Amino acid sequence: MSNVPRWAVLAAACAAVVAAVGGCSSDSSKSDDAKKQASSGPPGGASSGATPSGSVPSGTTSGTPSGKPPSGSPVPADGSIPAGPGPQPSYTVQKQPAPGSCHYRFTPAKEPLPDPACTPGATNPKVTQATLKTTICRSGYTAGIRPPTNITGREKTANAASYGYKGSLREAEYDHLISLQLGGDPNDPRNLWVEPPSPGHKEGKGPNNPKDAVETRVKNAICSGKTDLVKAQQAIARDWTTALDTLGIPGKPAKGETASDPDDDG
């Protein structure tokens, strides 16, 4: 009698059958399932998981899954905004996005908005609802945390290349998306962008961005207890042109309120 184990004989026999007919009985259920899937396609009738060109999958709006923000939305689905490192004893020039990698957006009124992938905003962790009186609601606070121009000037030049901005840098503002007076981080590159002039700009007159006045109105509302800090930061980061309406802040200054503030970003 041969000393070859029975299991080895069975294995050899199975291998011969595989070569001849394409599989052993132990794998037949998997083979049948594969054939059924190949003939019927993926679940739901899709073809190889692909969506026909020009169609929108069920449960989506303009190709975006329901309940999720559009790709590149400035504010995540939960409304959170990243926190930056906060004020520093001394600042260093921050690396900017690669040249040409950022793209401006514009509102129907042609007001500029940043690229949310490059400039989603970043907050100053020292500014919270509990610290308002000692931070942004204290006069002179932002002047004490603002990076010097020998830092921001170099960043501005690099960021202009990031956005492909070709105009005069004197006519554009190196803007904190969430301004310092709203608790924005002073020098996080996610919170700074070269903001082009708004419509109606007169060449040689410098920046004319109405965003600054909106930010001051929002700051006044925060410090008077009429709106919440985090909600205000989210509204500005999403779209500064709609922030006042989003927060329910009247379109005109209240009595005694000014539209400008010594802590405005420059």
C-alpha positions in Angstrom: 0.0 0.0 0.0 1.2 3.5 -0.8 2.4 5.6 2.1 0.9 8.8 0.5 -1.7 10.3 2.9 -5.3 10.2 1.8 -5.6 14.0 2.0 -2.8 14.4 -0.5 -4.5 12.1 -3.0 -7.7 14.0 -2.6 -5.9 17.3 -3.1 -4.2 16.1 -6.3 -7.6 14.8 -7.6 -9.2 18.2 -6.9 -6.5 20.0 -8.7 -7.0 17.8 -11.7 -10.7 18.6 -11.7 -10.1 22.3 -11.3 -7.9 22.2 -14.4 -10.5 20.3 -16.3 -13.8 21.9 -15.4 -12.9 25.1 -13.6 -13.5 24.3 -9.9 -14.2 21.9 -7.1 -17.6 21.3 -5.5 -16.6 23.2 -2.3 -16.3 26.4 -4.3 -19.3 26.0 -6.4 -21.5 28.3 -4.3 -19.0 31.1 -4.7 -18.8 30.5 -8.5 -22.6 30.5 -8.8 -22.8 33.8 -6.8 -20.1 35.4 -9.0 -22.1 34.3 -12.2 -25.3 35.8 -10.8 -23.6 39.1 -10.0 -22.0 39.3 -13.4 -25.3 38.8 -15.1 -27.4 41.1 -12.9 -24.8 43.7 -12.2 -24.1 45.5 -8.8 -27.1 46.0 -6.4 -29.5 48.7 -7.5 -28.9 48.1 -11.2 -25.7 50.3 -11.4 -23.0 49.3 -13.8 -19.6 48.7 -12.2 -20.5 51.3 -9.5 -20.5 54.1 -12.1 -23.2 56.7 -12.4 -24.2 57.6 -16.0 -22.9 60.9 -17.2 -25.1 63.8 -16.3 -27.3 61.8 -13.9 -27.5 62.5 -10.1 -27.6 59.4 -7.9 -30.7 58.9 -5.7 -30.4 60.8 -2.4 -28.2 63.5 -3.7 -28.5 67.1 -4.7 -26.3 68.3 -7.6 -24.2 65.2 -7.1 -23.6 65.9 -3.4 -24.8 63.3 -0.9 -27.8 64.5 1.1 -26.9 66.0 4.5 -23.3 66.7 3.5 -21.9 70.1 2.5 -20.6 70.6 -1.1 -17.0 69.6 -1.6 -14.7 72.3 -0.5 -17.3 73.9 1.8 -15.6 76.5 4.1 -17.4 75.1 7.2 -17.6 71.3 7.9 -21.0 69.6 8.3 -20.8 70.1 12.1 -20.1 73.8 11.7 -16.7 73.6 13.3 -13.8 75.7 12.3 -10.2 74.6 13.0 -8.3 76.3 15.8 -5.0 78.0 15.1 -2.0 78.3 17.3 -3.1 81.7 18.6 -1.1 84.8 19.4 2.7 84.3 19.5 5.5 86.2 21.3 7.0 86.5 17.9 5.8 85.5 14.4 7.5 83.7 11.6 6.6 83.7 7.9 4.1 80.9 7.2 4.2 78.7 4.2 1.4 79.4 1.7 -0.5 77.1 -0.7 1.3 76.2 -3.9 1.2 78.9 -6.7 -2.0 78.7 -8.7 -3.6 76.1 -6.4 -6.3 78.5 -4.9 -9.2 79.9 -6.8 -11.4 82.9 -5.9 -15.2 82.6 -5.8 -17.5 85.5 -6.3 -21.0 86.3 -5.1 -23.8 87.3 -7.6 -22.9 90.9 -6.7 -19.2 90.1 -7.6 -17.9 90.4 -4.1 -14.8 88.1 -3.7 -14.8 85.1 -1.5 -11.8 82.8 -0.7 -11.2 79.3 -1.8 -12.5 77.2 1.1 -9.9 74.5 0.4 -7.1 77.0 0.9 -8.7 79.4 3.3 -11.4 77.7 5.5 -10.6 80.1 8.4 -8.9 79.4 11.8 -9.8 80.7 15.2 -7.8 82.1 18.0 -8.0 79.6 20.9 -7.6 82.4 23.4 -11.0 83.9 22.4 -14.0 82.1 23.7 -17.4 83.2 24.9 -16.1 83.2 28.4 -13.1 85.5 27.6 -14.8 88.1 25.5 -14.3 90.9 28.1 -10.6 90.4 28.2 -10.0 89.7 24.5 -12.0 91.1 21.6 -14.3 93.3 23.6 -11.4 95.0 25.2 -10.2 98.0 23.2 -6.7 97.6 21.8 -6.7 93.8 22.0 -6.1 93.1 18.3 -3.3 95.7 18.0 -1.4 93.6 20.6 -1.7 90.3 18.7 -1.3 91.5 15.1 1.7 90.1 13.2 4.2 92.8 12.0 4.2 93.8 8.4 7.7 92.4 7.8 6.0 89.0 8.3 2.6 89.6 6.6 4.2 91.4 3.7 6.1 88.4 2.6 3.2 86.1 3.2 0.9 88.4 1.2 3.3 88.2 -1.8 3.3 84.4 -1.6 -0.4 84.1 -1.1 -1.1 86.3 -4.2 0.8 83.7 -6.2 -1.3 81.0 -4.5 -4.5 82.7 -5.7 -3.0 83.8 -9.0 -3.7 87.4 -8.1 -2.2 89.7 -10.8 -3.3 93.1 -9.6 -1.4 95.6 -7.5 -0.9 94.4 -4.0 -1.5 97.9 -2.8 -5.1 97.6 -4.1 -5.7 94.3 -2.3 -6.0 93.5 1.4 -4.2 90.6 3.1 -7.3 89.7 5.0 -8.1 87.6 8.0 -11.1 85.6 6.9 -12.2 85.5 10.5 -11.0 88.9 11.5 -8.9 89.4 14.7 -11.8 91.3 16.2 -14.0 88.2 15.8 -11.5 85.9 17.3 -9.7 84.8 14.2 -6.1 83.4 14.4 -3.5 86.1 13.8 -1.1 84.2 11.5 -2.5 80.8 10.6 -2.3 80.5 6.8 -5.7 78.9 6.8 -7.1 82.3 8.0 -5.4 84.7 5.6 -5.9 85.4 1.9 -5.2 88.2 -0.6 -8.7 89.7 -0.9 -9.2 91.5 -4.2 -10.9 94.9 -4.3 -14.7 94.9 -4.3 -16.8 96.3 -7.2 -16.6 100.1 -7.5 -13.0 100.1 -6.6 -11.0 103.1 -7.8 -7.5 102.4 -8.9 -4.9 104.0 -6.6 -7.2 104.4 -3.7 -6.2 101.2 -1.9 -8.5 98.4 -0.7 -12.2 99.2 -0.5 -13.5 96.0 1.0 -16.9 96.4 2.8 -16.1 93.1 4.6 -14.4 95.2 7.3 -17.5 97.1 8.2 -19.5 93.9 8.3 -17.0 92.4 10.7 -17.2 95.5 13.0 -21.0 95.2 13.1 -20.8 91.6 14.0 -18.2 92.3 16.7 -20.4 94.9 18.2 -23.3 92.4 18.3 -21.1 89.8 20.0 -19.9 92.3 22.7 -23.4 93.5 23.3 -24.7 90.0 23.8 -26.9 90.0 20.7 -25.1 87.1 18.9 -22.9 84.2 19.8 -19.2 84.2 19.1 -19.0 80.7 17.5 -22.1 81.3 15.3 -20.6 84.6 14.2 -17.3 83.0 13.2 -19.1 80.3 11.3 -21.3 82.9 9.4 -18.2 85.0 8.4 -16.2 81.9 7.3 -19.1 80.7 5.2 -19.9 83.9 3.4 -19.2 87.4 4.8 -21.8 89.0 2.5 -24.6 87.1 4.1 -23.4 87.1 7.7 -25.6 89.9 8.9 -28.7 88.3 7.6 -27.7 84.9 8.9 -27.1 86.3 12.4 -30.2 88.5 12.4 -28.2 91.7 12.8 -30.1 94.8 11.4 -28.8 96.2 8.1 -28.2 99.6 9.6 -26.2 100.5 12.7 -28.2 100.7 15.9 -28.3 104.1 17.8 -24.8 104.8 19.2 -23.2 102.0 17.1 -20.5 102.9 14.7 -19.8 101.0 11.4 -16.0 101.3 11.9 -13.8 100.3 14.8 -10.2 101.0 15.8 -9.6 97.3 15.8 -10.6 96.8 12.2 -8.2 94.7 10.2 -6.0 96.7 7.8 
